[in-house]
């Protein structure tokens, strides 16, 4: 009878865990980001960015998504075939010229790595903070997951995938690395909202480099400390670095840009990515 009771308890525990994990990481992240999207104080944190007239080196390519749809991605392909990929994920403005410029910079600095800038807004781009909030709030988590899985299919079953993103894209960088599972090799998240539950973080198989701003009132010390505690509890390696700057400090088109902090943070990110995507 005792053994039977233990068996029943074990089965109930497995059922409970399965029920929790049926909610995708994308769905949970959508809930977290929707809070930001509807808050005017978060919108005010993002002043209108400087216009960048940039002619990108990459190419916009059609990408089939796993929900049967299509989207476009900005790609810098290596001259020779490679199994090394970096997925770049935009801020809440969308896949604009600034993100394309960052993708080009990373492509030049990394060498034999194909860089793919994803578009989780399906072509929508804005420089208006209120409009950006509306677009971010309208993002369907299941659609974002379908886009990410389409990009993973583009990388192939043997692709080695690292991720990087800022703000909205910082949180999605983490979630993309979670979805990449065994194909993931490293994750960089700049002042992005991390996951909050063990069941969300458990599938990740990569080290995480977090870059955060001490003056950020949203992705703040309390949020990051909870994430660090969660990482330790689940046996994940997370290395966080703090800079005396504000949210969006690494974006040169933002009035909050802090050149010294951005250069130091970018150097850390580049060294991390070179190590993870190196031979």
C-alpha positions in Angstrom: 0.0 0.0 0.0 2.9 2.3 0.9 4.6 1.7 -2.5 1.3 2.3 -4.3 0.9 5.6 -2.5 4.4 6.7 -3.5 3.7 5.6 -7.1 0.5 7.8 -7.2 2.4 10.8 -5.7 5.1 10.4 -8.4 2.6 10.2 -11.2 0.8 13.3 -9.9 4.1 15.2 -9.7 5.0 14.3 -13.3 1.5 15.4 -14.4 1.9 18.7 -12.6 5.3 19.3 -14.2 4.0 18.4 -17.7 1.0 20.7 -17.3 3.4 23.6 -16.3 5.7 23.0 -19.3 2.8 22.8 -21.7 2.7 26.6 -21.4 5.5 27.5 -23.8 8.4 29.8 -22.9 7.1 32.2 -25.5 3.7 32.4 -23.9 5.2 33.2 -20.5 7.5 35.8 -21.9 4.6 37.4 -23.7 2.8 37.9 -20.4 5.9 39.6 -18.9 6.5 41.9 -21.8 2.8 42.9 -22.1 3.1 44.5 -18.7 5.8 46.8 -20.0 4.0 47.6 -23.2 0.9 49.0 -21.4 2.9 51.1 -18.9 3.4 54.7 -20.0 6.4 55.2 -17.6 8.2 52.4 -19.5 7.4 54.0 -22.8 8.9 57.3 -21.5 12.1 55.4 -20.8 12.5 55.2 -24.6 13.0 58.6 -26.2 12.7 58.9 -30.0 15.9 57.5 -31.4 18.2 59.4 -33.7 17.6 58.6 -37.3 20.4 56.5 -38.8 20.8 56.5 -42.6 22.6 53.2 -42.9 23.2 51.0 -46.0 23.5 47.5 -44.6 25.9 44.9 -45.9 23.5 42.1 -45.3 20.5 40.9 -47.3 16.8 40.6 -46.4 15.8 37.0 -46.9 12.4 35.2 -46.8 12.2 32.7 -44.0 9.5 30.0 -43.6 8.1 29.9 -40.1 6.9 26.7 -38.3 3.3 28.0 -38.2 3.1 27.8 -42.0 3.8 31.5 -42.5 6.6 33.6 -43.9 8.8 36.4 -42.5 12.0 38.2 -43.4 15.3 38.1 -41.7 18.4 40.2 -42.2 21.4 37.9 -42.9 25.1 38.2 -43.2 26.3 35.0 -44.8 29.9 33.7 -44.6 31.8 33.2 -47.9 32.2 29.5 -47.0 29.5 27.3 -45.5 29.5 27.3 -41.7 27.6 25.6 -38.9 28.1 28.6 -36.6 25.3 31.1 -36.3 24.5 34.2 -34.2 20.9 35.2 -33.9 20.4 39.0 -33.3 17.2 40.2 -31.8 16.0 43.8 -32.0 14.9 46.3 -29.4 11.3 47.4 -29.1 11.7 49.7 -32.1 11.8 46.7 -34.5 14.4 45.5 -37.0 15.6 49.0 -37.9 18.9 50.4 -39.3 20.5 50.4 -35.9 20.0 46.7 -35.4 21.2 46.0 -39.0 24.3 48.0 -38.2 24.9 46.0 -35.0 24.5 42.8 -37.0 27.0 43.9 -39.5 29.5 44.9 -36.7 29.2 41.5 -35.1 29.6 39.8 -38.4 32.8 41.7 -39.1 34.1 41.0 -35.6 33.3 37.3 -35.4 34.7 36.0 -38.6 33.4 32.7 -39.8 29.8 33.1 -38.3 26.6 33.6 -40.2 24.6 36.4 -38.5 20.9 36.4 -38.7 18.9 39.3 -37.3 15.4 38.1 -36.6 12.2 40.2 -36.9 9.7 39.4 -34.2 7.5 42.3 -35.3 6.9 40.9 -38.8 8.1 44.0 -40.7 6.8 46.7 -38.3 9.3 49.3 -37.5 8.8 52.6 -35.7 10.7 55.5 -34.0 7.6 56.6 -32.0 7.6 55.3 -28.3 3.9 55.1 -28.1 3.6 53.1 -31.3 6.5 50.9 -30.3 4.6 50.1 -27.1 1.5 49.1 -29.1 3.5 46.9 -31.4 5.3 45.2 -28.6 2.0 44.7 -26.8 0.5 43.1 -29.9 3.3 40.5 -30.4 1.8 37.0 -30.3 4.2 34.8 -28.3 3.3 31.7 -30.4 4.1 33.7 -33.5 7.5 34.7 -32.1 8.2 31.1 -31.2 7.3 30.0 -34.8 9.8 32.6 -36.2 12.5 31.5 -33.9 12.0 27.8 -34.7 12.0 28.8 -38.4 15.4 30.4 -37.9 16.6 27.3 -36.1 15.5 25.2 -39.1 17.5 27.6 -41.3 20.6 27.0 -39.2 20.0 23.2 -39.6 20.2 20.3 -37.2 24.0 20.7 -36.8 23.9 24.5 -36.4 25.6 25.9 -33.4 23.6 28.9 -32.3 24.5 31.8 -30.1 22.0 34.7 -29.4 22.2 38.4 -28.5 19.6 41.0 -28.0 18.8 44.3 -26.3 15.8 45.4 -24.2 12.8 43.5 -25.7 15.4 41.5 -27.6 17.4 40.9 -24.5 14.6 38.9 -23.0 14.0 37.1 -26.3 17.7 36.3 -26.6 17.4 34.3 -23.4 14.2 32.6 -24.6 15.7 31.9 -28.0 18.6 30.1 -26.4 16.1 28.1 -24.3 14.3 27.1 -27.5 17.6 26.2 -29.2 18.2 23.5 -26.6 21.2 21.3 -27.5 22.1 23.5 -30.5 22.6 26.5 -28.3 26.2 27.6 -27.5 25.8 30.9 -25.7 23.4 33.8 -24.8 24.0 37.5 -24.4 21.2 39.6 -23.0 21.4 43.4 -22.6 19.0 44.8 -20.0 16.3 42.3 -21.0 13.6 40.8 -18.8 14.7 37.3 -17.7 12.4 34.3 -17.2 11.1 33.9 -13.7 10.3 30.2 -13.2 12.5 27.1 -12.9 10.4 25.3 -15.5 11.1 28.1 -18.0 14.9 28.1 -17.4 15.4 24.4 -17.0 15.7 23.5 -20.7 18.6 26.0 -21.4 21.9 24.3 -22.1 24.2 27.4 -22.5 26.0 29.9 -20.4 24.4 33.3 -20.1 26.1 36.7 -20.1 23.9 39.4 -18.7 24.6 43.1 -19.2 22.6 45.4 -17.0 22.3 49.1 -16.1 22.5 50.3 -12.5 20.1 53.3 -13.2 17.5 51.1 -14.9 14.3 51.3 -12.9 12.7 48.4 -14.7 15.2 45.6 -15.2 16.7 46.4 -11.9 18.8 44.8 -9.2 15.8 43.0 -7.6 14.8 41.5 -11.0 18.4 40.4 -11.8 19.0 39.0 -8.3 15.9 36.8 -8.5 17.2 35.5 -11.9 20.6 34.8 -10.4 19.0 32.9 -7.5 16.9 30.9 -10.0 20.0 30.1 -12.1 21.8 28.8 -9.1 18.8 26.7 -8.0 18.6 25.1 -11.5 22.3 24.6 -12.0 22.7 27.2 -14.8 25.7 29.4 -15.3 24.8 33.1 -15.5 27.5 35.8 -15.4 26.0 39.3 -14.9 27.8 42.7 -15.3 26.5 46.0 -14.1 27.3 49.4 -15.6 26.7 52.9 -14.1 24.3 53.8 -16.9 20.6 53.8 -17.8 18.4 51.5 -19.8 19.3 51.5 -23.6 22.9 52.7 -22.8 24.4 50.6 -25.5 22.3 52.0 -28.3 24.2 54.9 -30.1 20.9 56.2 -31.5 19.4 56.6 -28.0 19.7 59.9 -26.0 20.7 57.5 -23.1 23.7 56.2 -25.0 26.8 55.9 -22.7 29.8 55.5 -25.0 32.3 54.3 -22.4 29.9 51.8 -20.8 28.7 50.6 -24.3 32.3 50.0 -25.5 33.1 48.0 -22.3 29.9 46.0 -22.5 30.3 45.3 -26.2 33.9 44.1 -25.6 32.7 41.7 -23.0 29.9 40.4 -25.3 32.3 40.0 -28.2 34.8 38.1 -26.1 32.1 35.8 -24.8 30.7 35.2 -28.3 34.1 34.5 -29.8 34.8 31.9 -27.1 31.4 30.2 -27.6 31.5 30.3 -31.4 35.2 29.7 -31.7 36.8 26.5 -33.2 
